[in-house]
Amino acid sequence: MAADGSLITNTVSATFYSIAGLGAANAYRTTYLATANVLISCPIVVVKKTTTGIPTTFVWGFSNPVPFQAVGGLVTFRIWVVNPSLLASAFNVCVTDRLSDNTEYASPAPFAIAPWTWAPGGQWYGTGSLTNAPASWNPIVAGTTGQDVPFYLRWCLFQLGPGKSAYVEYAVRVL
């Protein structure tokens, strides 16, 4: 696959002979070249998931601090999507996340309008599913709070512009 910002050049040639024909003493051959350039513009969507608002500690074997929370406490996850392409928008960007084992969904209601930042391409919308099957997605509403695993969350956006990013946060309770 060509990288974002690559230039592809296509060259074509045409050759023809004079009316005297090939092999005649006064025949001549002419060749013309033409090129067409195409700039490749492909979006790249990068996703990152972090926790916010909870303490961290150093754990042996991990190079970075690890977040921790007690049973019954809340953990807030932040999911980032970034389109580092400088030329192309990404369309129909969907992020799907499964609740971790031993947690339940605890985001405040209503959550049908996901709090994404920078969404000029349209409204981000959130849906949830118990099975992750294509026909099983429903809007995330107030009654969704308390749903435990398996539970999948999905947010979609029609467009994420070049060089733009967005994030969503949701909370879970540790069981």
PyMOL commands that set and color helices and strands:
alter all, ss='L'
color gray80, all
select helices_A, chain A and resi 134-136+142-144
alter helices_A, ss='H'
color red, helices_A
select strands_A, chain A and resi 7-17+29-39+46-52+56-57+66-67+74-83+90-98+103-105+125-129+138-139+152-160+164-174
alter strands_A, ss='S'
color yellow, strands_A
deselect
rebuild
show_as cartoon
